[in-house]
Amino acid sequence: MAKAVAAGIPAQRVITDPDSVAAYRHDEAEWAPHGVPLAVVRPRDTEEVRAVVAYCVEHRIPLVPRGAGTGLSGGANAVDGAIVLSFEDMDRILRVDPAERIAVVQPGVVNDDLRAACAEHGLWYPPDPASSPWSTIGGNAATNAGGMCCVKYGVTRDYVLGLEVVNGLGEIVRVGRGTAKGVAGYDLCGLLVGSEGTLGVITEITVRLRPARLPERTVAGYFDSVVTAGEAVSAVTAAGVVPSALELVDRHCLAAVDAWKNMGLSTDADVVLLGRVDTPGAEGDAEAAVILDCFERSGASWAARSTDQQEADALFEARRLAYPALERLGPVLTEDVCVPRAAVPEMLARIERTAGRHDVLVANIAHAGDGNLHPLIITRPGDEAAAARARLAFEDILDDAIALGGTVTGEHGVGLLKMGGMDREMGPAALAMQRAVKAALDPHGILNPGKVVVSGRALV
């Protein structure tokens, strides 16, 4: 099999050694099932991807696309007998066009590397998942990743203009556009963004860029509970201010980061809210004042506009480091629910009740400004009873988000962990439509099978 796959690909980029293959079996999703792939292929260009897809179509072999493996839903997990298609060698920034404000990249380009390249031209690529130093643009597009600034600037789909993909028949297809506007036909580009490799294999991405952002003002507030912090979030929303970031970090996260990085961040507060605005001039000053007033009126034990940029940046860096810091304590089952912003206080209260009911430790971080909450359920290594309780808590949190008019995933994707929750959220009619799309674009059922939706036509 490996020789056949490698017919048009240099042998050194086809990996079959079991120890080497093991590193590609799963992403960062705790307890998501994974199988043993036949091989890992590391293509260098679109034609090599097409050759691998065509081989898998011909022989009905499952194909699992993989970026950096930083996902948190099991979307890049291998299935038994699959070929894992790793894009780590397709990592070139093909073009940055300052006049058109676009960039064209291969899927293996790391998010922060693209942002740095754009900054050299006075431009900015806004989507900024916490994994931006490691995650790739292809993976970000596959999951429609978000990030801290998305409350104001939107998610990955808002910036992907065009895609080159290899479809489920092994054909190279371009969808979307390279122009500022365009409405020809169905929005297949938007459909493929967030499809987690189940509808096509992304080989090139054209993204929209913005001018370099202006300096931000930071407002911090300490709160005695996640519920009062949630009320402050609702107050900011009701006041009409659109912050460039509004993040929630609880004391469990701060303590874990402090223990790891010794940043001096632990506080007496149970929860810290971090707000930022990047509107220039007096208007930006007024927005920062409104956020500060909302924090104080909502019961902050302390709140202030930061005058120390280094300190403010350290708090936001702690927010980014929260997940890996908590992983040092034990297995972490990561949630990614999103609720209407007015429902944030109630959702946070329900998360607290769920933690108590199942006797599990839940740390909270959140893109609170857009209602995207990331409760992190932490267990002790080897504690199977706690792991079982954590899984029950995970499903209860999904159900509470649905009950409040929300969704089971805001930015991490469905993958394997959220398939049951998505079924409950959507209902049979909408699921039938999803399955029809999957069957139409992947008629042989080879593309990342068993993830997101199951078409019922697998490997035929």
Number of C-alpha atoms within 10 A of each C-alpha: 9 15 11 10 21 18 11 12 20 15 13 10 15 20 19 17 11 12 9 12 17 16 11 21 22 25 22 18 23 15 15 17 14 17 14 19 23 21 22 28 26 21 23 21 16 19 16 18 25 21 20 25 29 20 17 23 23 12 13 17 21 26 29 27 27 33 25 22 23 22 24 24 30 27 37 32 29 29 22 14 14 23 28 28 23 24 26 19 15 21 19 18 19 13 13 21 14 15 7 12 19 25 23 22 24 27 29 25 25 26 24 20 17 21 18 14 17 24 15 11 15 13 21 21 25 26 26 21 23 18 21 21 12 17 23 28 31 31 30 32 26 29 26 25 28 25 23 27 23 23 21 18 19 17 24 28 22 16 19 25 23 22 28 20 24 25 23 26 18 21 15 18 13 18 17 22 17 18 12 10 9 11 8 8 8 10 12 13 20 20 12 23 26 23 23 30 28 30 27 28 32 28 26 25 25 22 23 23 21 16 15 15 15 10 11 18 22 27 23 22 25 25 25 17 19 26 20 20 29 28 23 28 30 22 21 25 18 12 13 10 17 20 27 20 25 28 24 24 28 27 20 20 26 28 21 23 26 18 16 15 13 11 16 12 18 18 13 11 16 17 27 27 26 25 27 24 26 21 20 13 8 9 12 18 15 14 22 25 15 18 32 24 17 23 29 18 12 19 18 25 13 15 21 18 19 13 11 9 12 9 14 18 12 14 20 18 14 21 22 20 20 26 21 15 21 23 15 13 13 15 20 27 26 23 26 26 25 28 25 17 22 18 19 28 21 18 27 22 15 17 26 21 14 21 21 13 11 16 13 18 20 25 24 24 29 23 24 29 29 27 25 29 26 24 24 24 25 21 23 14 12 10 11 11 10 19 21 13 17 25 16 13 24 23 17 18 26 25 18 20 28 20 13 16 12 22 22 29 22 24 21 27 26 26 26 22 26 24 19 15 21 19 15 15 20 14 10 11 8 12 18 15 11 16 16 17 16 25 20 13 16 25 21 23 27 26 30 28 24 19 23 27 23 19 21 13 15 17 17 11
